[in-house]
Amino acid sequence: MCGRTSLFTPQSHLEARFDATATQPIEPRYNIAPREKLAVIRNDSPGTIDLLEWGLLPSWADTRSGSQPYRVERTDGEPFAMAGLFERREGERGIEETVAVVTTEPNAVVEPLHHRMAVVLDPEQQQRWLSAADRSVLDTPSAGEWRAYPVSTRVNDPTNDDSGVLEEVEPATQTGLDEFV
């Protein structure tokens, strides 16, 4: 859940769901990688959906390879909000705005896949997070509303930005050292 995300919900549905207006068109994206634009609602502008660069790329991110990628989504397919922190600073390209997703302990769906997951905000928690960065909303989401399934390794290349990267595949067979004995 930390390496890629997607957003292909129609803009009108997002604006209604989050009671906010997009500042620019939100095009369907199926394979959003770090350093690309994420749709973000900030506490200093809670009625606006902006597109900010997904930043804070960890130094170890490029060395994690060879594992089976998985998609994690709500079982009802609805869009969801993730808690995040944004920064605005003067940079080489003028004003730069970046965002990082806040993570927590994984729930039972994500735990077999990763040691952390995004903090997911339900509609009541969204306003509390935006108004005061309320830390009480940072709990691990219940596993009952989530599912995970294996997807193609095509998702590892952010230029593959089509709905095919979301299709379920058979999980790859993991090879072990016992094959070399």
Stockholm file with secondary structure:
# STOCKHOLM 1.0

chainA/1-181         MCGRTSLFTPQSHLEARFDATATQPIEPRYNIAPREKLAVIRNDSPGTIDLLEWGLLPSWADTRSGSQPYRVERTDGEPFAMAGLFERREGERGIEETVAVVTTEPNAVVEPLHHRMAVVLDPEQQQRWLSAADRSVLDTPSAGEWRAYPVSTRVNDPTNDDSGVLEEVEPATQTGLDEFV
#=GR chainA/1-181 SS CCSCEEECSCHHHHHHHHTCEESSCCCCEEEECTTSEEEEEETTEEEEEEEEEECCCCTTGGGCCSSCCEEEEETTCCCCEECEEEEEEEETTEEEEEEEECEECCCTTTTTTCSCEECEECHHHHHHHHHHCCGGGCSCCCGGGEEEEEBCGGGGSTTCCSGGGGSBCCCCCCCCGGGGC
#=GC SS_cons         CCSCEEECSCHHHHHHHHTCEESSCCCCEEEECTTSEEEEEETTEEEEEEEEEECCCCTTGGGCCSSCCEEEEETTCCCCEECEEEEEEEETTEEEEEEEECEECCCTTTTTTCSCEECEECHHHHHHHHHHCCGGGCSCCCGGGEEEEEBCGGGGSTTCCSGGGGSBCCCCCCCCGGGGC
//
